[in-house]
Amino acid sequence: MLISRRPLTTLAALGAAAVLALGSLLAPPAASADTNGTDQTTARPSFRVPFPCRQEWRAGTRANHRPANAVDFNRGSGNSDLGLPVKASAAGTVASVSTTAGQGYGLHIVINHGDGWSTLYAHLQAGSARVKKGDRVSATTTIANVGKTGLDPSDPAQTSHLHYEQRQGGNDVRVRFGSYALPYPGEPTLSRTRCG
């Protein structure tokens, strides 16, 4: 008597497919990685452009910037943006307000947004910090003013601007505002449109 093996083969294939499907449902989600290899398993806050509503700012990214994913914001030309207000990009807690001596960040503020996310705002105007370590801020809080601390005062090409970074786990990552990802390199004009 001959017994067909076809039903057994089909049953085995269906069983294997069911096991694979169940395994993919139970497996943890794959981590998405930023282009610089930073693991971004936690949700990125919905960051906003760090300026008052409807002001237009050029967001400059370049290949030789340090760190690589930082952005330099300018409004107008030369030092025309000196003293203009800087807003927090999202709600959080001020992690530090400090000044580096010599050339570097100058007066800078770091805000912790939770889940390893933070933002850094640098070259702020001397004496303009309106927050201190431990303060809670909202996305509408003015934290300081645009300046040029930490820049070489003998170099006329170094004008006032905001040096800005988004960080995950202490590492700089490519900047996004909502769903918009800045081009690297590039210089798009941006403005804050969510004003409340």
N, C-alpha and C positions, 0 to 999 in steps of 0.2 A: 504494500500500500504506500503511495506517494503522498507526502504532506507538503503543501506549499509553504515556503519560508517567507514569502512576500508579506503576509499580515504581521509576522513577528518583526521583520525588518522595519516596516512602517510604524509599528507600535514603539519600537526602540527609538526610532528617529523622533517621533512625537514626544517621547519621554525626555530625551536629551534636550530638545528645544524648550520644553517646559522648565527644566532645571536651569538652563541658561537665562531664560526670561525672568525667573524668580530671583536668580542671583543678581541680575542687573537692577532689579527693583530694591533689593536689600543692600546693595553696595553703596558706600558713601559717595556723594557727588564728587566729581573730579574738580580739583582746584584750578581756577583760572589763573594764568600767570601773565604778568605785565611783560612788556618787551625787554625789560632789564632783568627778568628772572625773579622778581619779587612775588612771593606767594600771596594772592589776594583772595583768601577764603572767606574773609569777612566783608560784609557789604560796605561799599564806599559811601560816605555821607554824600548828600546831594549838595555839593559845594556851589557857592555863588561867587561871582566876580567880586573882589574885595574893595568895592568902591560904592559911593551913593548911587541910588537908582538913576538910570538913564544917562549917566555920564559915559562918554565913549573913551576907551583907553586902548592903546596898542599893546598887544601881548607878544613880546619878542622872545623867541626861542632860537638857539643857535648851537651849532655843532661843538664849539669850544667852550661852552658854558660850564661852570662848576658850581654845584653838581650838574650833571648832564641834563636832568629833567626840570631845572629851575626856569622861571619865567621872569623877565624884566618888563614891568609895566611903565609906560610913559603916556602923558597927556600933553599935547602941544609940542613945543620944541624947547631945547635948552633947559633952563630951570623953571619953566612956566608951571610945572606941577608941584613945585616946592611948597610945602605946607598944606596941601590938600588932604582931606580926611581919608583914612584907611579903615575899612569895616572888616569885621570877622567874616570868614567865608561860610561858617556854619556854627551852630551852637556848640559850646564846649566849656572847658575849664582852662584858664591861663596856666601853663606849665612853667613858663619862665619869662622874665623881662630882664634883659641884660645887655651890656655893651662890651664888644671886643675892642681891645686897644689896637691902635695901628690900623692897617688895612684889613678888611674882612667884612663881616656882617654889619659892623657898627652897632647902633641901637637896634635890637631885634626882639621880637616877641614870638613865642611858640604857644599854640593853643592845642590842647588834647581834645579830640572829638570822640574818643571811645573806640574800643575794639582795635587798638593799635594805630588808629588814624590820627594824624596831627597836621597842622599847617604852620609854616614859618614865614614871617614878614620881616624884611631886613632893610637896612640903610634908612631907618626911620629918622625923622627930624629930632635932633637933640632936645630933650626935655618935653617931648610931645606925648609920651605914653600916658594913656588915660585909664590903664588897667594895671593890676599888680598880680603877682603869683597867687593862685587860688581863687581869683575872681571867676564867677560864672558869666559867660557872655552869650548873647543870642546872635543870629546872623545879621541883626541890624545894629549891633553895638559898634560905635566908633572906638577903635583901640589906640590910634596914634595918627600922625601925619606923615606924608611922604617927605623924605629927606635925602641926604647924601652922606650920612655918617659912614665911616669905614672905607670911603673912597679916597683916592689920592688927591689932596687939595691942590697940588701943583699941576695936575693934568686937567686942562680946560675941557677935554673931551668927555670927562666923567661928570655927567650932569645928574641932577636929582632923578630918582626913579624908585619904584618899589620892587625889590627882589622878593620873589614869592615861590614857595615850595609846598607841595602836598607830599606827605610821607605816610608810609605804611610800615609798621614795625621798625621805625627809625630810619628807613631807607627812602630816598626820594623816588617818586614814581611819576610817570607822565601825567600831566595836569588835565583834569576834566572838570567842566562846569556843567552840572546836570548830565545830560547825555552827550554834550559836545566835547570832543577830544581835541586839544590843541595840536596843530601840525608841528612836527619837528624836522627841520627848522622851519620857521615861518614868522609872520608878524600880522596876525588877524586883528581887526578892531572889534572889541567886545564891550558890552554894557550889561549891567544888572537889570533884569526885567522883572524878576519876582521881588516886589518891593516891600511886602508885608512881613 
